[in-house]
């Protein structure tokens, strides 16, 4: 497989290299967000073609990659205005079976919105608080130090200190100690997200981790339920894969792209001179 490199920064144009699996985070600082990013990828090929690993995967079994972020938003945002997902600068080839992949993604994240078949700038985004597998919120004074990052033990969910009461129009309440699935289900409702406002005294730590991407010396594969496996390397043209936290574009706002300002960005791309080959034929219409 081609060797990969990972970059991180406050925008898609301000990026620095990140050492995967090292536990050494990259600091991110702008007028909108201040924090840190760490990335773990099981079986990642390093520059010499060997594998790198981390204790993280021994402590959180069943996942193959993790993007962890901790920080504070330096101005107020409602939880409905903060999105997380993938954005692209140009169209890409969609393999046969990609419709099944999208159905799987919508199953694990019903809040996902996307236009991955876009002929200009494909994207797939969800509300940050509803899509993250693990999400921890802590109220701390502006000048107080943040908790250790990345954490020694894998992140656990905690939204007990949210700045506004977590209640629904029907009167139900998200109880302290609720599971990640209950938190995600609760905030699938836009009205509930709009009740919550984050600012400089709110420290948010997230762990975006899954197992549907498998990394090996043979390449990268997308593995879905039902035995479906897609060889990513056959369709990836080397375009940077961007994971971003960004602002929501509100109706009536003018924007050259479907997403708003990027607040932090993690990029996975082939190392220089190590671009993958792409198959010529693709059934890009298989998106439902």
N, C-alpha and C positions, 0 to 999 in steps of 0.2 A: 504494500500500500504506500501511497505518497506520505512523506512525513508532514505532520501538521504543526502549525504554530497557532498560539492563542494570544490575542491582544485585548486590552481593555482600556476604557477611558470614558470621559464625560460626553462624548459624541462620536459619530462615525468617522470624523476627521481628526480627532485628537486621541490617538491610541498609543499605548506602549506595550512591549512584550510582557507576557505573564508566564511564569514558570509553573506548568501544570503539575499537580500532585505534590508540590513542595510544601504546601501550607503557608507559603509566603504570599500575602495578598498584595494587590496593586491598589494604591490609594487613588481615589477619584475626588476631584474638587472643582466646583463651579459655583456660580451665584445661585444655583437652584438645588444642588445636591452635594453633600459631602459624605464620603464613606469609603468602603473597601470591597474588593472583589477577589474571590479565590475560586479556582476551577480544579476539578478532579475528573480524570477520564481513565477508566480501567482498560489496560492493555494498549495505551497510546504508544505508537512507535516514536522513539526519540530520534535525535539527529543521526545516531549510529545504527538505527534499525532495531534497537532493543526495546523491551517493554519497561514502562514505568508503572509503579503501583503505589498504593497509599493505605495506611491503617484505616482510613475512612471506609473503605470497602469491606474491611473485616468487621467494622462496627455497625455499618448499615448494609446488611446483606440484601441481595435482590435488586440492586441498582448497578448501572454500569457507567453513569456519568452524573456530574453534579456541578451546578453553577450557584455559588453562594455569594450573597451580598449583604452587607450591613451598612446602615447609614441613616442620615437625617435629611429630610426635605427642608430647604431653607426658606421656603415660603409655603403658605397653606394650600393644600390640595384636598379635595374630597376623595374618598376611596374610589369613587366612580370615575374620576378624572385621570387616574393612574393606570396605564395599560402595560402589559408585558407580552412579548412574543417575538416573532421574526419579521424582519423587513428586508427587502431586496431592491437593488438598483436597476435590475433588468430582468426580463422574463427568463425562465429556465424550462428545460424539457421535463415533462411529467411522465413517469413510467406507467406502463400498464399496471393496473392494480392500485393506482394512487387514490382512486375513489374509495376503496376499502380502507386505506390509511386515514383518509379524512373522516370517514364514519367512525373509526376507532378513536380519533382525536376528539371528535364531538361527543363521544360516549364518555370519555374520561374528563372532558371539560365542556359542559353544555353552554358556557358563556363565550366560547370561541367564535369570533367572526373573522372572515378571511376573504381574500380574492387572490388565490394562488395561481389562477389561470390568467391573471392580468397580463396584458400585452405591453405594459409599461413598467409598473413597480409592484410586483406581487407582495402580499403581506398576510400575516395571520396574527391576531392580537386578542387578548382577553384582559379583563380587569385583574390587576395585580393581586388583590386580596382574595379573589375567587379562584385563581388558577394555580397559585403556588402550592405544591405538595406540603411544604412546611413553612409556617409564617409565625414569627414571634414579634410582639409589640411590647415596648417598655417605655414608660414615661420617665425621663431624666432631665434635669436642668440643662440649659444650653452649654454651660461650661463643664459639666460633669463628664468624666471619661466614659467612653462606651465599654460594654462588656468585651471580654476576650474574643478575638476573631482571627481565623475561624475557630469555632468552639471546640474544646477538647473532645466532647461527646457529640454525636450527631444531634442536630437541632430538633427540638420538640415544639409543638404548637403551643402558643399562649397568647390569647387576645383579651385576657382579663383586665388589662389596664387601658383599654381603648378610651379615647378622650370624650366620647359621647355614649350615652346608654345604647346598648345593642338590642333594640327592641323592634319588632315588626309591626306593621299596621294592625295585625290581628292580636297583638299583645304578647306574642311568644318572645322568649329571651334566649340568647346564646349563653349557656352556662359556662362559668370558669371550668377549665379542664376538658372542654369539648374536644372531640377528635378532629383531625384535619378534614375529614369528609363532612362532618357537621358544619364546620366553619365555612367550607367551600359551598355547601348547599345553602347555608344561610345567606351568604353574600352573592349568590346567583341572582338575587333580587336587586334591581338597580336602586329602588327606594331605600333599601337598607344600606347600600354603599354610600348613598348621598348623605346619610345621617352622620357618617364618620369623617372627620377632618384631621389630616396629619399636618404637623408643622415642625419647627426646629427643636421642640422638646420631646419629640416622638422618635425613638430609635427602633428601626425596623430591621429585622434579620430574616432572610429568606433562604430556602434551599430548593432549587429547581432540579429535581433528580428523578431519573427514570431508567428503565432497562430496555426500551425498545430500539435503542441504537447499540450495536455490538461492534467493538473495535478490535482488529486483529491484524497480523501481518498480511493476511489475504485481502484486507480492505475494510470497508465499513458497510454493514448491512442493517436494514430496517426490518425488524422482526415483529410480526403482528399475530394476534390470536388466530387460531385456525390453521397454523402452519404456514402462513404467508410470509415469505422472505423476499426483500427487494435489495438487489446489489446497488447500493448508492453510487459506487464509483463509476458505474456505467452511464450515469445520467448527470453527474456533477461536472460542470465545466470549469470548476475552480473559482467560481464567484464566491466571495466571502459570505459566510453564513453568519448573520448578525442576530444576536439576542439583545433586545433593547427594552428598557423601561422608558416610556414616553408619555407625553400628555395626550389626552383625547382631543381630537378636533371636533369642536362643537358645530352644530348646524348653523349655517350663516357665516361661519368663519372662512376666510380665503386661505387656501393652502395648496402648494404645488404637489403635495403628496397626501395620501389618506391618513397619515399619522401626524401628530404634533411634535413639539420640541422633544428631542431625545435627552433624557436625564442621565442615563448611563448606558454603556454599550459593551458587549463582549463579542468578539469576532473569532471564528474558527476558519482558517484558510490553509491551503497548501503552502508549505515552505517554498521560498523562492526557487524557481527552476525545477519544481516537482509537481507540475500540474497534471491532473488526471486526464485520461482520454475519455471522450464522450461518444456514445453510440450515435449513429446518424439517424436511425429510425426511432420514433417515439410515438406513442399513442396518447398525446397530451389531452385528448378530449375526455378521458376517463376521470372526470371530476364531477361529482354530483352535489 
